[in-house]
Amino acid sequence: MPVQPDSRFANLPLLRVTAPDGRDRQVVALRLTPPPVPSDRQHPIMQGETIDLLAHRLYGDARLWWRILDANPVVYPLDIQAGDRLNLPQPSTATRITRARRF
């Protein structure tokens, strides 16, 4: 299955592995270091604010939380606390909202 260009896994190599059942499968290699993400603004996290709610507010889709994490040296989303300042990446191909129909 090819990786879409707007995916978090774009530009990562596909590896061929043998599954426990003996079949060959393709998997996406893990990224060991986050890619450089241009960011020109920061956001202070407020009490009760979560990374997925922030992604929904910024990009219109809560599933794009990974874009914010890739722009910050945060290891795990639950490590984010009120008062932390997060770098916010600019919208890109992966964060643009597309509409199914025109109005």
Buried (B, 14 or more C-beta within 10 A) or exposed (E): EEBEEEBBBEEBEEEEEEEEEEEEEEEBEEEEEEEEBEBEEEBEBEEEBBBBEBBBEBBEBBEBBBBBBBBBEBEEEEEBEEEBEBBBBEBEEBBEEEEEEEE
